[in-house]
Amino acid sequence: MSYYLYDSKGYIGDVASNKGMDDLAKYLTKHPDADDLEKLVKEGTVLKTDHLMEEINLLGAPKDPDLKETLDNLKMLIEKATDVIIITNEPGE
């Protein structure tokens, strides 16, 4: 199973596998400056704001290469989003 990212206009891209999302959630929970990103991963939705974009830039690169790839992918997808950001494991139509 995979997770997908959407905004109000529709599908943006594939985010990660189940394991990738679990690893990302654990990483973000431990990071003190990732409140909005943690909310996105835990609750599945957040508004795209300047604060969210600042959080993304403050995270740095994880040591684990798979986690780094997942985080880099999430950053790229969030940059493409226009407003509300939704992560779900339900594929769109």
C-alpha positions in Angstrom: 0.0 0.0 0.0 1.1 3.5 -0.7 0.3 7.1 0.5 -0.6 9.8 -1.9 -0.6 13.6 -1.7 -3.5 15.8 -3.0 -4.5 19.4 -2.8 -7.8 21.1 -3.6 -7.2 20.6 -7.3 -6.5 16.9 -7.0 -3.7 14.4 -7.1 -0.1 15.7 -6.9 1.9 12.5 -6.5 2.9 9.3 -4.6 4.5 10.1 -1.2 5.7 6.8 0.3 5.0 3.2 1.2 3.5 2.2 4.5 7.0 1.7 6.0 8.2 4.9 4.5 5.3 6.9 6.1 5.8 5.1 9.5 9.5 6.0 9.4 8.7 9.6 8.4 6.2 9.9 11.2 8.7 8.7 13.8 11.3 11.1 12.5 9.0 14.1 12.5 7.7 13.3 16.0 11.3 13.6 17.3 12.0 16.8 15.5 11.2 19.9 17.6 10.5 22.2 14.7 8.1 20.1 12.7 4.7 20.8 14.2 2.8 21.3 10.9 4.5 18.4 9.2 3.8 16.2 12.1 0.2 17.2 12.0 0.1 16.4 8.2 1.5 12.9 8.8 -0.7 12.1 11.8 -4.0 13.8 10.8 -3.6 13.6 7.1 -4.2 17.3 6.3 -2.7 20.7 6.8 -2.9 24.1 5.1 0.1 25.1 3.0 1.5 28.1 4.8 4.7 30.0 5.0 5.3 28.4 8.4 5.0 24.9 6.9 7.5 25.8 4.2 9.9 27.2 6.9 9.6 23.9 8.7 10.5 21.9 5.6 13.6 24.0 5.1 14.7 23.6 8.8 14.5 19.9 8.9 17.9 19.1 7.3 18.7 15.7 5.9 18.2 12.5 7.9 21.1 10.1 8.0 19.0 7.2 6.8 19.1 7.3 2.9 15.6 5.8 2.6 14.1 8.3 5.0 16.0 11.1 3.3 14.5 10.1 0.0 11.0 10.0 1.5 11.4 13.4 3.0 12.9 14.9 -0.2 9.9 13.5 -2.1 7.4 15.0 0.4 9.1 18.4 0.2 8.9 18.3 -3.6 5.2 17.4 -3.6 4.3 20.0 -0.9 6.0 22.7 -3.0 3.7 21.8 -5.9 0.6 22.0 -3.7 -1.5 25.2 -3.9 -3.5 25.4 -0.6 -4.7 22.5 1.5 -2.5 19.5 1.6 -3.9 16.0 2.1 -2.1 12.7 2.6 -4.1 9.5 2.3 -3.7 5.9 1.5 -6.8 6.0 -0.7 -5.9 6.4 -4.3 -7.9 8.9 -6.3 -10.0 8.2 -9.3 
